[in-house]
Amino acid sequence: MSTEHSYIVPPLKLTVTTSDTDYITEWRVFKILNNLRPTASGDDGLPSWFLTLGAPIFCRLLPQVFNLSLSTTTVPRQWKQACIHSVPKVSDPT
């Protein structure tokens, strides 16, 4: 849920369908969360063990959010942010 005060709901596009199509299933989200690598971490700072442990609960909520985003053809601004870290190919870059 967006907590940004300046958020404005965009108008629906003509390509939006009104059918309740599940693009992303609970099972798919569960498999992804359950198979996270221990070194996986996101910009939110949540450790992978937390996401793996909470997979049975998160897999019920996350598909609803993802499917709503896909069905309304909108992507929250917070999802468009990334944290990129360069990894040098040599041991001591100059």
N, C-alpha and C positions, 0 to 999 in steps of 0.2 A: 504494500500500500504506500503510495507516495505521500510524504509529509511536507512536500514543497508547497508553500502558500501561493506561489505564482502559477501553479499548474492550471492549465486550461484544457478541458476535454476536447480533443480534436473531432471534427465532423467525420462521420462514417463515410467510407469510400464506396463507390458503386460495385466494387468487386466483392464486397462482404456478403457471405451467405448466412442465412438464418438457421441453418441446420446445426445440430449439436454434434459436430464431428470431432472425435478425439484424435488430434494429430499426434499427441504425445501421451502414452499410456502410463499408468502407475507402475506397471512392471518394468518398463524401460527406464524410468527414473530410479527405481529401486536398484536395478542391476548396475547402473552407472555409479550411484552413491555407494553401493556395497563393494564395488571393485576399485575404489579410489586408491591411488598409490599413497604410501605414508608421507611422501614429500610433497604431495599436492596441497597447494594453498592458494586462496584467491585474494582479491583486493579487500575483502571483508574481514580477513584475519581469522576466519574460522578454521581450526585444524581439521585435517582429514579424518582423524579418529572420531571427532564429534559428528561429522556428517555421516560417517559409516554407522556409528552407533544409533543415530536418529533416523536412519534410512526408512525403517518401517512407518514412521510418522510423517516424515517429509515427503515420501512418495505419494501420499494422498493429497497433499496441499499443492505441491509444485506443479503437477500437470494441469491443475485448474488455472493457475496463473499463466502458464505458458500457452495453453490452449486459448485462453481469453485474449492474450496478446496476438496470437496468430489469427483468430477469427475476426478481430476488430482491425487488423492490419496496423496496429500501433506498437511501438517499442518504447518503454519508459526510458527517460533520459538517463537514469541511473545505470541502465544496462549497457549504455553506449560508452561507458568509461572503461579505461584499461590502464594497467600499470605495467610498463614494459621495462625490463632490466636487460641490459646487454651482457652477454657472456663472451669474454674474449676466447679466441681459439688458441692463443699462445699463453704460456704461463706468466710472462711478464710483459704486458702490452706497453708500448711507448706512446 
